[in-house]
């Protein structure tokens, strides 16, 4: 189960799990449970037999059946209606399905990866999500942090998106100006990676010169760093600040330790010592 805010890359992580597994040569089947009307979702998941209902002119396999041997990704699983949750739970327990209008049990071997941005614990308390289904799905839970909680990642991702979109949209653009990198690094990014990607795509189109500027990004001021429980502890505060600065310098220098040390105003050996002290990878 992948938990995280919208735009943090839950489906991308699900695809990564699939590609890194022994099921990579089979199908990766994704379904957005929030995007399909409730009266159609059961048919989409479980399929139906010919004549099962008006308009069922042929037998159709559902998404679960199509994912046999591979991975089934249930996006926005928190939006599955309660009656259908019971049927999904039975599938997870028995690993067999019955198409709508069918009487034959069909065995399905698939990995289940699900995702939601909703608070399932609160939904369970409200009895809008079954706790037995939650415990079935939550054998392994991955919490995906927001982009604002990942210092340095915004710059790294921004470089990736610029290299991806600029050649086709504005071939003259070669990189980011220093003020643009600072704006990206300090951005709040409430829409997370999805917002960042769209912003970089637009900036690549709007840029007049070889470098994307802060003005091209149309970004407001930087984010406010929250005060954690250790904010009055000078040693903890200094270490936290060091870690953030080191991550950002390494990301902005694209992993070059000498350049990162220069950005930080320290020597290369000192930076290596800090990386070792804070158990950070270069």
C-alpha positions as CSV (number, residue, x, y, z in Angstrom):
1,X,0.0,0.0,0.0
2,X,1.4,3.4,-1.1
3,X,0.3,6.3,1.0
4,X,1.0,9.9,0.0
5,X,-0.4,13.2,-1.2
6,X,-1.5,13.7,-4.7
7,X,1.3,14.2,-7.2
8,X,4.0,12.4,-5.1
9,X,4.5,9.6,-7.7
10,X,2.5,6.7,-6.3
11,X,1.8,5.1,-9.7
12,X,5.4,5.6,-10.8
13,X,6.6,3.8,-7.7
14,X,4.1,1.0,-8.4
15,X,5.5,0.6,-11.9
16,X,9.0,0.6,-10.5
17,X,8.1,-2.2,-8.1
18,X,6.7,-4.1,-11.1
19,X,9.7,-3.6,-13.3
20,X,12.1,-4.6,-10.5
21,X,10.3,-7.9,-9.9
22,X,10.1,-11.3,-11.5
23,X,6.7,-10.3,-12.9
24,X,8.2,-7.6,-15.2
25,X,7.5,-9.6,-18.4
26,X,3.8,-9.8,-17.5
27,X,1.2,-7.1,-17.6
28,X,1.0,-4.0,-15.3
29,X,-2.7,-3.2,-15.1
30,X,-3.7,0.1,-13.5
31,X,-7.2,1.3,-12.6
32,X,-8.2,4.5,-11.0
33,X,-11.1,3.6,-8.7
34,X,-12.2,7.2,-8.2
35,X,-12.5,7.9,-12.0
36,X,-15.1,5.1,-12.7
37,X,-18.8,5.4,-11.8
38,X,-19.8,3.1,-9.0
39,X,-22.2,1.1,-11.1
40,X,-19.4,0.4,-13.6
41,X,-16.5,-0.3,-11.3
42,X,-17.5,-3.9,-10.5
43,X,-17.5,-4.8,-14.2
44,X,-14.2,-3.0,-14.7
45,X,-12.6,-5.0,-11.9
46,X,-14.2,-8.4,-12.3
47,X,-15.4,-8.5,-15.8
48,X,-18.8,-9.8,-17.0
49,X,-20.4,-12.6,-19.0
50,X,-22.3,-12.1,-22.2
51,X,-25.9,-11.1,-21.3
52,X,-25.2,-10.4,-17.7
53,X,-26.9,-7.0,-18.0
54,X,-28.3,-4.8,-20.6
55,X,-25.5,-3.9,-23.1
56,X,-23.3,-6.8,-22.2
57,X,-23.1,-8.1,-25.8
58,X,-19.9,-10.2,-25.2
59,X,-17.9,-11.7,-22.4
60,X,-15.3,-9.3,-21.1
61,X,-12.4,-9.9,-18.8
62,X,-12.0,-7.5,-15.9
63,X,-8.8,-5.7,-14.9
64,X,-8.1,-8.3,-12.2
65,X,-8.1,-11.1,-14.7
66,X,-6.0,-9.1,-17.2
67,X,-3.3,-8.7,-14.5
68,X,-2.8,-12.5,-14.1
69,X,0.9,-13.2,-13.7
70,X,1.7,-9.5,-13.4
71,X,0.7,-6.6,-11.2
72,X,-2.6,-5.0,-10.5
73,X,-2.4,-1.3,-9.4
74,X,-5.5,0.0,-7.6
75,X,-5.2,3.7,-7.5
76,X,-7.4,5.7,-5.1
77,X,-8.4,2.5,-3.4
78,X,-10.1,4.5,-0.7
79,X,-12.9,5.4,-3.2
80,X,-14.1,1.9,-3.7
81,X,-17.7,1.7,-2.4
82,X,-18.4,-0.5,0.6
83,X,-20.4,-3.3,-1.3
84,X,-17.5,-3.7,-3.7
85,X,-15.0,-3.8,-0.9
86,X,-16.6,-7.1,0.3
87,X,-16.1,-8.7,-3.1
88,X,-12.5,-7.4,-3.3
89,X,-11.7,-8.8,0.1
90,X,-13.0,-12.2,-1.0
91,X,-10.7,-12.1,-4.0
92,X,-7.7,-11.2,-1.8
93,X,-8.5,-14.1,0.5
94,X,-9.4,-16.8,-2.1
95,X,-7.4,-15.5,-5.1
96,X,-10.3,-16.4,-7.3
97,X,-13.0,-14.2,-9.0
98,X,-16.3,-14.7,-10.6
99,X,-17.3,-12.5,-13.5
100,X,-20.7,-10.7,-13.2
101,X,-23.3,-13.1,-14.4
102,X,-20.8,-16.0,-14.2
103,X,-20.8,-19.1,-12.0
104,X,-17.2,-20.3,-12.6
105,X,-14.4,-19.5,-10.2
106,X,-11.4,-18.1,-12.1
107,X,-8.0,-18.4,-10.3
108,X,-5.9,-15.2,-10.6
109,X,-2.2,-14.9,-9.6
110,X,-1.3,-11.2,-9.4
111,X,0.6,-8.8,-7.1
112,X,-1.7,-6.2,-5.7
113,X,-0.3,-2.7,-5.2
114,X,-2.8,0.0,-4.1
115,X,-2.5,3.7,-3.4
116,X,-4.5,6.5,-1.9
117,X,-4.1,10.0,-0.6
118,X,-7.0,9.6,1.8
119,X,-6.8,9.0,5.6
120,X,-7.9,5.3,5.7
121,X,-7.7,5.2,9.5
122,X,-10.3,8.0,9.7
123,X,-12.4,6.3,7.1
124,X,-12.3,3.0,9.1
125,X,-13.5,5.0,12.2
126,X,-16.3,6.4,10.1
127,X,-17.1,2.9,8.8
128,X,-16.7,4.0,5.2
129,X,-13.7,1.6,4.7
130,X,-13.6,-1.9,6.0
131,X,-10.9,-2.6,8.5
132,X,-10.5,-6.3,7.4
133,X,-9.8,-5.1,3.8
134,X,-7.3,-2.5,5.1
135,X,-5.4,-5.2,7.0
136,X,-5.4,-7.4,3.9
137,X,-4.0,-4.6,1.7
138,X,-1.6,-3.1,4.2
139,X,0.8,-6.1,4.5
140,X,3.5,-3.7,3.4
141,X,3.0,0.1,3.7
142,X,5.2,2.7,2.0
143,X,4.6,6.4,3.1
144,X,5.7,8.7,0.3
145,X,6.9,12.1,1.6
146,X,5.8,15.3,-0.1
147,X,8.3,17.1,-2.2
148,X,8.7,19.8,0.4
149,X,10.0,17.1,2.8
150,X,12.7,16.0,0.4
151,X,15.4,18.7,0.4
152,X,17.3,18.8,-2.9
153,X,15.0,16.6,-4.8
154,X,13.1,19.5,-6.5
155,X,16.2,20.7,-8.2
156,X,17.2,17.1,-9.3
157,X,13.7,16.5,-10.7
158,X,13.6,19.9,-12.3
159,X,16.8,19.2,-14.3
160,X,15.3,15.9,-15.4
161,X,12.1,17.5,-16.6
162,X,13.9,20.3,-18.4
163,X,16.1,17.8,-20.2
164,X,13.0,15.8,-21.1
165,X,10.9,18.7,-22.5
166,X,13.2,21.4,-23.7
167,X,14.6,19.7,-26.8
168,X,11.1,19.4,-28.3
169,X,9.5,22.6,-26.9
170,X,12.4,25.1,-26.9
171,X,15.7,23.6,-28.1
172,X,17.6,26.8,-27.2
173,X,17.2,26.2,-23.5
174,X,20.2,24.6,-21.9
175,X,19.6,24.8,-18.1
176,X,18.6,27.0,-15.2
177,X,19.9,30.3,-14.0
178,X,21.0,30.5,-10.3
179,X,17.9,32.4,-9.3
180,X,15.7,29.8,-10.8
181,X,17.5,27.0,-9.0
182,X,17.1,28.9,-5.7
183,X,13.4,29.4,-6.4
184,X,12.9,25.8,-7.2
185,X,14.8,24.7,-4.1
186,X,12.8,27.0,-1.8
187,X,9.4,26.3,-3.4
188,X,6.5,24.9,-1.4
189,X,5.2,22.6,-4.2
190,X,1.7,21.8,-2.8
191,X,1.1,19.8,-5.9
192,X,4.3,17.9,-5.5
193,X,6.1,16.3,-8.4
194,X,3.1,16.8,-10.8
195,X,3.1,20.5,-10.1
196,X,6.8,20.8,-10.5
197,X,6.7,18.9,-13.9
198,X,4.0,21.2,-15.2
199,X,5.8,24.3,-14.0
200,X,9.1,23.2,-15.7
201,X,7.3,22.4,-18.9
202,X,5.7,25.8,-19.0
203,X,9.0,27.5,-18.1
204,X,10.7,25.7,-21.0
205,X,8.2,27.1,-23.4
206,X,8.3,30.6,-22.0
207,X,12.1,31.0,-21.6
208,X,13.6,33.6,-24.0
209,X,17.3,32.8,-23.4
210,X,19.5,29.7,-22.9
211,X,18.7,29.6,-19.2
212,X,15.3,29.4,-17.4
213,X,15.0,32.2,-14.9
214,X,12.9,32.8,-11.8
215,X,10.6,34.9,-13.9
216,X,10.0,32.1,-16.4
217,X,9.0,29.9,-13.5
218,X,6.6,32.5,-12.0
219,X,7.3,31.3,-8.5
220,X,6.5,33.1,-5.3
221,X,8.7,33.2,-2.2
222,X,10.3,30.2,-0.6
223,X,8.7,27.9,1.9
224,X,8.8,28.4,5.7
225,X,10.7,25.6,7.4
226,X,8.6,24.2,10.2
227,X,9.8,24.2,13.7
228,X,10.3,20.6,14.9
229,X,10.5,19.5,18.5
230,X,14.3,20.0,18.5
231,X,14.2,23.5,17.1
232,X,15.6,25.0,20.4
233,X,18.4,22.4,20.5
234,X,21.3,24.1,18.8
235,X,23.2,20.9,18.0
236,X,20.1,19.3,16.4
237,X,19.2,22.5,14.6
238,X,22.7,22.9,13.2
239,X,22.8,19.2,12.1
240,X,19.5,19.6,10.4
241,X,20.6,22.7,8.6
242,X,23.9,21.1,7.6
243,X,22.0,18.1,6.1
244,X,19.6,20.3,4.1
245,X,22.5,22.5,2.8
246,X,24.6,19.4,1.9
247,X,21.7,17.7,0.0
248,X,20.9,20.9,-1.9
249,X,24.5,21.5,-2.8
250,X,25.0,18.0,-4.1
251,X,21.8,18.1,-6.1
252,X,22.7,21.5,-7.6
253,X,26.2,20.3,-8.5
254,X,24.7,17.0,-10.0
255,X,26.7,14.9,-7.6
256,X,30.1,16.5,-8.1
257,X,31.6,16.7,-4.6
258,X,34.2,19.3,-5.5
259,X,31.5,21.6,-6.9
260,X,29.3,20.9,-3.9
261,X,32.1,21.8,-1.5
262,X,32.7,25.0,-3.4
263,X,29.0,26.0,-3.2
264,X,29.1,25.2,0.6
265,X,32.2,27.3,1.1
266,X,34.2,24.4,2.6
267,X,37.0,22.1,1.4
268,X,36.4,18.8,-0.2
269,X,37.9,16.8,2.7
270,X,35.6,18.7,5.1
271,X,32.6,17.8,3.0
272,X,33.6,14.1,3.0
273,X,34.0,14.3,6.8
274,X,30.5,15.7,7.1
275,X,29.0,13.1,4.8
276,X,30.6,10.4,7.0
277,X,29.6,12.1,10.2
278,X,25.9,12.4,9.2
279,X,25.9,9.0,7.4
280,X,24.9,10.6,4.1
281,X,25.6,9.1,0.7
282,X,27.3,11.4,-1.8
